[in-house]
Amino acid sequence: MRVKIKKLWPVIAGLFLFFAIQPAKASDTSLKNFESDYCTYFPEGTLEKPDLWKSCCFDHDLRYWFGGSSADMLMADNKLRNCVTQKAGSFYGNLMYYGVRAGHFSPVKNERKWSWGWNFERAFKPLDPQEKKIINHALNELNLDREYLKAFKKFYSL
């Protein structure tokens, strides 16, 4: 029995579209180049000390680059709050923290959201060993202070 092409074209077109619009898979693992805009939509310090907590924001941007689970995100956001609090006090630390947390629900999205560095849409899940290997390699390629990098990797169990 011959099946008419006219009857099959919706199935063929549907299969084609299904496979054509699939997002890139985790097997396409590589990270985009790291960039930081430091304290997105927020000053990097006070008028007297304009770069006072800029390093805190850099650290936060670096962690957002490769993402992970929602618990990892909360850890990064808390680390940001603690860092800013140490440098400028709890007012600024809490303001920064709650601003970042509220930003997760904002309709205005920054392109450097959680896990922005991957070349695919990465789910909120723990980093697997292969991803950690890729992250470590990429981190080592950045021109960062060795002691800073060592502490960063230790804090985030990389």
Number of C-alpha atoms within 10 A of each C-alpha: 3 4 7 8 9 7 9 11 11 11 10 12 10 12 11 11 11 10 9 9 8 8 11 13 11 14 9 10 15 15 19 13 11 15 12 15 12 20 19 13 10 12 16 21 17 12 9 7 10 11 14 16 24 18 16 22 25 18 20 23 25 19 22 21 23 23 24 20 16 14 12 19 19 13 16 22 21 19 19 25 25 18 21 27 20 13 14 16 13 15 12 18 22 17 15 22 22 14 13 19 15 10 14 13 9 10 7 8 10 13 8 16 15 23 21 20 24 21 16 17 13 19 12 15 12 14 16 9 10 12 20 15 13 15 22 14 12 16 16 13 10 11 8 11 8 10 9 11 17 13 11 16 15 10 12 11 8 14
